[in-house]
Amino acid sequence: ANAADGLEKLALVLSDAQVDLNPHQIEAALFAFKNPLSGGIILGDEVGLGKTIEAGIIISQKWAENKRKILIIVPANLQIQWQEELSEKFYLESIIVDGQVFRNMLNQGISNPFEQNIIVITSYNLASNRAEYIEKIPFDLIVMDEAHRLRNVYRPDSIIANNIQKATAGRFKILLTATPLQNSLLELYGLVSFIDDKVFGDLESFKQQFLYIRNSDTEAFKDLTERLNSICIRTLRRQVTEYI
């Protein structure tokens, strides 16, 4: 029934959208809907497979449910691109809150510039510098693009990631990254703990259990995969060559 509900929801949302969807994108959106009680999900598709569109579907769904407190945190150079995609493909209005806009709003007496009736797009730097303002808003959804920037959150010197993690705790989050893992399994630990720190527990026990997995036959590997499957969905280019 859940999948059917999810598909029905999606059909309504997408009847207006200007997007040609591939099956893996629908699957990713359904994966997000399937798990409403979790702290969020990681969309880890390889580059070029449309993670922005997957996020757009989920944002549209929240919007259709009247859940209008939506924040998108991206590298500064992607803010305009996100605004255009949301507008052109999903007919969703958004505002880019950069440092200048933030200061102007404060000067106009607006007590919290991140509190808007439309989708707010901001940068990692501003979200970190003004984290206390984000923390005050009960966002329905927070999307973070290029989220591998947060993967070292387990390190105290990773200031931006730490600030944003604290400010967004308890909100439903979607992390988009084509490279959830580059150098060490600890990065995966960092990203997952951003969404749900109960999946792996504390850093020390994660290290003991998983850090030195060398082959995929071990129990530890199966355990790791199982835990990740509840929170992360990843499509590889070779899996979808017939559509792309």
Secondary structure, DSSP 8 states (H G I E B T S, - for coil): -HHHHHHHHHHHHHTS------HHHHHHHHHHHH-TTSSEEEE---TTS-HHHHHHHHHHHHHHTT---EEEEE-GGGHHHHHHHHHHHH---EEE--HHHHHHHHHTT-S-TT--SSEEEEEHHHHHHTHHHHHTS--SEEEESSGGGGTTTTSTT-HHHHHHHHHTTTS-EEEE-S-S-SS-HHHHHHHHHHH-TTTT-SHHHHHHHHTT---TTSHHHHHHHHHHHTTEE---GGGGTTT-
